[in-house]
Amino acid sequence: MELEKIYNEDCLITMQNMPDDYVDFVITSPPYDDIRNYDGYQFEFEKIVKEL
């Protein structure tokens, strides 16, 4: 991973490529009980949380 570079790929792939302790802090707003409409996009929340 390179600093100051934009990666346009699936977030799971990007996070899997990051070394441990690469990110110091994460703020997230996961989908809660379908209160938002994501136009059919499905979040793999459990996989994302595991990588975080």
Helices and strands as residue ranges (DSSP letters): H 11-17, H 45-51
